[in-house]
Each structure stands twice: as structure tokens, then as C-alpha cells.
């Protein structure tokens, strides 16, 4: 299958939208856009679009940068981006054309 890999970057886990963390909100918007899977990657350090440094601290992870990545059909990626834009949260994203598929059988899964 051909589609898009969309990665949305949240510079700070403490930001909230609709009574959820921004990451939870992004995941919920992805689900509502019909996207069935996403990967959340937590980074130890990052610099946001304003040049501010963010890092995970030993006792406080709220400033830890996070990236949410999905691989899906272009139409669903478009729908997710439209939903995120409508949400009014300032986010940075990258989008790349990809080829993807699921391999193996579900019988092999625990």
C-alpha cells in the first residue's frame, strides 16, 4: 500500500488540550480520523520552533519532547491534519510518502 508517514512533534508533555495531554489528544484525533495505529516516541532532549530547549529531567518529565508517528492512507493523514489544525494547538509535523503493509499472520501473535 502507498500512503504517508506523518510525525507530529509535541515539545512539551505538560501542555493540555480538551482535558488531555497534547499527546493523548493527538492520539484521540488520529483514532477519530480512522487511523488504527500510532507510535509515541519520547526523546530526552529537543529544541522547539522558538529555539527553546526542552529536556527530560530525572524527577520531572513534563518538559520531555514527544513525537507521534502514524503510517496511513493519504486521505486519513489529510483528515488528521485537518483535525489538528482545527484544534488550534501549535504543532510541528513532517510528512513523507511511504509504502507499507502488514506481514505475517495474526496466529503468530501472543
Biotite code that builds the C-alpha atoms (Angstrom):
import biotite.structure as struc

atoms = struc.array([
    struc.Atom([0.000, 0.000, 0.000], chain_id="A", res_id=1, res_name="UNK", atom_name="CA", element="C"),
    struc.Atom([1.101, 3.558, -0.575], chain_id="A", res_id=2, res_name="UNK", atom_name="CA", element="C"),
    struc.Atom([0.377, 6.431, 1.751], chain_id="A", res_id=3, res_name="UNK", atom_name="CA", element="C"),
    struc.Atom([2.040, 8.833, 4.153], chain_id="A", res_id=4, res_name="UNK", atom_name="CA", element="C"),
    struc.Atom([4.108, 8.672, 7.290], chain_id="A", res_id=5, res_name="UNK", atom_name="CA", element="C"),
    struc.Atom([3.084, 11.587, 9.449], chain_id="A", res_id=6, res_name="UNK", atom_name="CA", element="C"),
    struc.Atom([5.085, 12.554, 12.534], chain_id="A", res_id=7, res_name="UNK", atom_name="CA", element="C"),
    struc.Atom([3.700, 15.197, 14.888], chain_id="A", res_id=8, res_name="UNK", atom_name="CA", element="C"),
    struc.Atom([6.100, 16.691, 17.410], chain_id="A", res_id=9, res_name="UNK", atom_name="CA", element="C"),
    struc.Atom([4.989, 17.931, 20.823], chain_id="A", res_id=10, res_name="UNK", atom_name="CA", element="C"),
    struc.Atom([7.758, 19.892, 22.508], chain_id="A", res_id=11, res_name="UNK", atom_name="CA", element="C"),
    struc.Atom([6.314, 19.515, 25.973], chain_id="A", res_id=12, res_name="UNK", atom_name="CA", element="C"),
    struc.Atom([4.245, 16.745, 27.614], chain_id="A", res_id=13, res_name="UNK", atom_name="CA", element="C"),
    struc.Atom([2.702, 19.146, 30.118], chain_id="A", res_id=14, res_name="UNK", atom_name="CA", element="C"),
    struc.Atom([0.610, 21.030, 27.546], chain_id="A", res_id=15, res_name="UNK", atom_name="CA", element="C"),
    struc.Atom([-3.060, 20.102, 27.649], chain_id="A", res_id=16, res_name="UNK", atom_name="CA", element="C"),
    struc.Atom([-5.985, 20.169, 25.214], chain_id="A", res_id=17, res_name="UNK", atom_name="CA", element="C"),
    struc.Atom([-9.565, 19.126, 25.991], chain_id="A", res_id=18, res_name="UNK", atom_name="CA", element="C"),
    struc.Atom([-8.632, 17.829, 29.479], chain_id="A", res_id=19, res_name="UNK", atom_name="CA", element="C"),
    struc.Atom([-5.925, 15.552, 27.985], chain_id="A", res_id=20, res_name="UNK", atom_name="CA", element="C"),
    struc.Atom([-2.213, 15.858, 27.443], chain_id="A", res_id=21, res_name="UNK", atom_name="CA", element="C"),
    struc.Atom([-1.398, 17.030, 23.926], chain_id="A", res_id=22, res_name="UNK", atom_name="CA", element="C"),
    struc.Atom([-0.099, 13.530, 23.127], chain_id="A", res_id=23, res_name="UNK", atom_name="CA", element="C"),
    struc.Atom([-3.352, 11.901, 24.300], chain_id="A", res_id=24, res_name="UNK", atom_name="CA", element="C"),
    struc.Atom([-5.285, 14.479, 22.271], chain_id="A", res_id=25, res_name="UNK", atom_name="CA", element="C"),
    struc.Atom([-3.218, 13.765, 19.121], chain_id="A", res_id=26, res_name="UNK", atom_name="CA", element="C"),
    struc.Atom([-3.812, 10.014, 19.569], chain_id="A", res_id=27, res_name="UNK", atom_name="CA", element="C"),
    struc.Atom([-7.547, 10.598, 20.050], chain_id="A", res_id=28, res_name="UNK", atom_name="CA", element="C"),
    struc.Atom([-7.697, 12.785, 16.936], chain_id="A", res_id=29, res_name="UNK", atom_name="CA", element="C"),
    struc.Atom([-5.836, 10.082, 14.972], chain_id="A", res_id=30, res_name="UNK", atom_name="CA", element="C"),
    struc.Atom([-8.369, 7.475, 16.101], chain_id="A", res_id=31, res_name="UNK", atom_name="CA", element="C"),
    struc.Atom([-11.264, 9.751, 15.137], chain_id="A", res_id=32, res_name="UNK", atom_name="CA", element="C"),
    struc.Atom([-9.638, 10.272, 11.713], chain_id="A", res_id=33, res_name="UNK", atom_name="CA", element="C"),
    struc.Atom([-9.792, 6.496, 11.194], chain_id="A", res_id=34, res_name="UNK", atom_name="CA", element="C"),
    struc.Atom([-6.124, 5.766, 11.834], chain_id="A", res_id=35, res_name="UNK", atom_name="CA", element="C"),
    struc.Atom([-5.705, 2.417, 13.559], chain_id="A", res_id=36, res_name="UNK", atom_name="CA", element="C"),
    struc.Atom([-2.146, 2.614, 14.871], chain_id="A", res_id=37, res_name="UNK", atom_name="CA", element="C"),
    struc.Atom([0.354, 5.148, 16.152], chain_id="A", res_id=38, res_name="UNK", atom_name="CA", element="C"),
    struc.Atom([3.749, 5.095, 17.796], chain_id="A", res_id=39, res_name="UNK", atom_name="CA", element="C"),
    struc.Atom([4.688, 7.540, 20.545], chain_id="A", res_id=40, res_name="UNK", atom_name="CA", element="C"),
    struc.Atom([8.411, 8.172, 20.940], chain_id="A", res_id=41, res_name="UNK", atom_name="CA", element="C"),
    struc.Atom([9.766, 10.077, 23.897], chain_id="A", res_id=42, res_name="UNK", atom_name="CA", element="C"),
    struc.Atom([13.010, 11.981, 23.362], chain_id="A", res_id=43, res_name="UNK", atom_name="CA", element="C"),
    struc.Atom([15.483, 13.005, 26.013], chain_id="A", res_id=44, res_name="UNK", atom_name="CA", element="C"),
    struc.Atom([16.127, 16.440, 24.519], chain_id="A", res_id=45, res_name="UNK", atom_name="CA", element="C"),
    struc.Atom([14.841, 18.764, 21.824], chain_id="A", res_id=46, res_name="UNK", atom_name="CA", element="C"),
    struc.Atom([14.625, 22.348, 20.611], chain_id="A", res_id=47, res_name="UNK", atom_name="CA", element="C"),
    struc.Atom([11.199, 23.720, 19.740], chain_id="A", res_id=48, res_name="UNK", atom_name="CA", element="C"),
    struc.Atom([10.211, 26.001, 16.858], chain_id="A", res_id=49, res_name="UNK", atom_name="CA", element="C"),
    struc.Atom([11.015, 29.047, 19.019], chain_id="A", res_id=50, res_name="UNK", atom_name="CA", element="C"),
    struc.Atom([14.551, 27.801, 19.737], chain_id="A", res_id=51, res_name="UNK", atom_name="CA", element="C"),
    struc.Atom([13.748, 26.850, 23.346], chain_id="A", res_id=52, res_name="UNK", atom_name="CA", element="C"),
    struc.Atom([15.498, 23.831, 24.796], chain_id="A", res_id=53, res_name="UNK", atom_name="CA", element="C"),
    struc.Atom([13.348, 21.029, 26.270], chain_id="A", res_id=54, res_name="UNK", atom_name="CA", element="C"),
    struc.Atom([14.668, 18.013, 28.160], chain_id="A", res_id=55, res_name="UNK", atom_name="CA", element="C"),
    struc.Atom([13.501, 15.150, 30.347], chain_id="A", res_id=56, res_name="UNK", atom_name="CA", element="C"),
    struc.Atom([14.611, 15.728, 33.920], chain_id="A", res_id=57, res_name="UNK", atom_name="CA", element="C"),
    struc.Atom([15.220, 12.981, 36.438], chain_id="A", res_id=58, res_name="UNK", atom_name="CA", element="C"),
    struc.Atom([12.296, 13.960, 38.681], chain_id="A", res_id=59, res_name="UNK", atom_name="CA", element="C"),
    struc.Atom([10.163, 15.860, 36.181], chain_id="A", res_id=60, res_name="UNK", atom_name="CA", element="C"),
    struc.Atom([9.266, 14.520, 32.727], chain_id="A", res_id=61, res_name="UNK", atom_name="CA", element="C"),
    struc.Atom([6.676, 17.186, 31.831], chain_id="A", res_id=62, res_name="UNK", atom_name="CA", element="C"),
    struc.Atom([9.160, 19.053, 29.608], chain_id="A", res_id=63, res_name="UNK", atom_name="CA", element="C"),
    struc.Atom([10.120, 15.890, 27.698], chain_id="A", res_id=64, res_name="UNK", atom_name="CA", element="C"),
    struc.Atom([9.795, 16.191, 23.899], chain_id="A", res_id=65, res_name="UNK", atom_name="CA", element="C"),
    struc.Atom([7.494, 13.625, 22.262], chain_id="A", res_id=66, res_name="UNK", atom_name="CA", element="C"),
    struc.Atom([6.823, 12.548, 18.662], chain_id="A", res_id=67, res_name="UNK", atom_name="CA", element="C"),
    struc.Atom([3.680, 10.713, 17.492], chain_id="A", res_id=68, res_name="UNK", atom_name="CA", element="C"),
    struc.Atom([4.099, 8.803, 14.204], chain_id="A", res_id=69, res_name="UNK", atom_name="CA", element="C"),
    struc.Atom([1.416, 7.194, 12.041], chain_id="A", res_id=70, res_name="UNK", atom_name="CA", element="C"),
    struc.Atom([1.573, 5.357, 8.706], chain_id="A", res_id=71, res_name="UNK", atom_name="CA", element="C"),
    struc.Atom([-1.705, 5.502, 6.816], chain_id="A", res_id=72, res_name="UNK", atom_name="CA", element="C"),
    struc.Atom([-3.543, 6.277, 3.588], chain_id="A", res_id=73, res_name="UNK", atom_name="CA", element="C"),
    struc.Atom([-3.124, 9.842, 2.336], chain_id="A", res_id=74, res_name="UNK", atom_name="CA", element="C"),
    struc.Atom([-6.818, 10.599, 2.894], chain_id="A", res_id=75, res_name="UNK", atom_name="CA", element="C"),
    struc.Atom([-6.594, 9.658, 6.579], chain_id="A", res_id=76, res_name="UNK", atom_name="CA", element="C"),
    struc.Atom([-3.387, 11.667, 7.013], chain_id="A", res_id=77, res_name="UNK", atom_name="CA", element="C"),
    struc.Atom([-5.194, 14.643, 5.440], chain_id="A", res_id=78, res_name="UNK", atom_name="CA", element="C"),
    struc.Atom([-8.131, 14.112, 7.818], chain_id="A", res_id=79, res_name="UNK", atom_name="CA", element="C"),
    struc.Atom([-5.827, 14.005, 10.840], chain_id="A", res_id=80, res_name="UNK", atom_name="CA", element="C"),
    struc.Atom([-4.035, 17.178, 9.804], chain_id="A", res_id=81, res_name="UNK", atom_name="CA", element="C"),
    struc.Atom([-7.385, 18.938, 9.312], chain_id="A", res_id=82, res_name="UNK", atom_name="CA", element="C"),
    struc.Atom([-8.500, 17.852, 12.797], chain_id="A", res_id=83, res_name="UNK", atom_name="CA", element="C"),
    struc.Atom([-5.215, 19.019, 14.369], chain_id="A", res_id=84, res_name="UNK", atom_name="CA", element="C"),
    struc.Atom([-5.410, 22.380, 12.579], chain_id="A", res_id=85, res_name="UNK", atom_name="CA", element="C"),
    struc.Atom([-8.980, 22.854, 13.811], chain_id="A", res_id=86, res_name="UNK", atom_name="CA", element="C"),
    struc.Atom([-7.804, 22.136, 17.368], chain_id="A", res_id=87, res_name="UNK", atom_name="CA", element="C"),
    struc.Atom([-5.734, 25.308, 17.433], chain_id="A", res_id=88, res_name="UNK", atom_name="CA", element="C"),
    struc.Atom([-2.681, 23.749, 19.115], chain_id="A", res_id=89, res_name="UNK", atom_name="CA", element="C"),
    struc.Atom([0.672, 24.899, 17.743], chain_id="A", res_id=90, res_name="UNK", atom_name="CA", element="C"),
    struc.Atom([2.409, 21.743, 16.491], chain_id="A", res_id=91, res_name="UNK", atom_name="CA", element="C"),
    struc.Atom([5.218, 20.909, 14.069], chain_id="A", res_id=92, res_name="UNK", atom_name="CA", element="C"),
    struc.Atom([4.898, 17.918, 11.743], chain_id="A", res_id=93, res_name="UNK", atom_name="CA", element="C"),
    struc.Atom([6.684, 16.122, 8.934], chain_id="A", res_id=94, res_name="UNK", atom_name="CA", element="C"),
    struc.Atom([5.023, 14.083, 6.193], chain_id="A", res_id=95, res_name="UNK", atom_name="CA", element="C"),
    struc.Atom([6.732, 11.646, 3.846], chain_id="A", res_id=96, res_name="UNK", atom_name="CA", element="C"),
    struc.Atom([5.352, 9.385, 1.105], chain_id="A", res_id=97, res_name="UNK", atom_name="CA", element="C"),
    struc.Atom([5.781, 5.712, 2.051], chain_id="A", res_id=98, res_name="UNK", atom_name="CA", element="C"),
    struc.Atom([4.948, 2.173, 1.026], chain_id="A", res_id=99, res_name="UNK", atom_name="CA", element="C"),
    struc.Atom([3.677, -0.067, 3.822], chain_id="A", res_id=100, res_name="UNK", atom_name="CA", element="C"),
    struc.Atom([1.904, -3.318, 4.619], chain_id="A", res_id=101, res_name="UNK", atom_name="CA", element="C"),
    struc.Atom([1.323, -5.772, 7.439], chain_id="A", res_id=102, res_name="UNK", atom_name="CA", element="C"),
    struc.Atom([3.275, -9.005, 7.102], chain_id="A", res_id=103, res_name="UNK", atom_name="CA", element="C"),
    struc.Atom([2.979, -12.298, 8.961], chain_id="A", res_id=104, res_name="UNK", atom_name="CA", element="C"),
    struc.Atom([-0.147, -13.909, 10.316], chain_id="A", res_id=105, res_name="UNK", atom_name="CA", element="C"),
    struc.Atom([-2.207, -12.956, 13.331], chain_id="A", res_id=106, res_name="UNK", atom_name="CA", element="C"),
    struc.Atom([-1.884, -16.554, 14.535], chain_id="A", res_id=107, res_name="UNK", atom_name="CA", element="C"),
    struc.Atom([1.773, -15.830, 15.416], chain_id="A", res_id=108, res_name="UNK", atom_name="CA", element="C"),
    struc.Atom([0.804, -13.066, 17.837], chain_id="A", res_id=109, res_name="UNK", atom_name="CA", element="C"),
    struc.Atom([0.573, -13.817, 21.575], chain_id="A", res_id=110, res_name="UNK", atom_name="CA", element="C"),
])
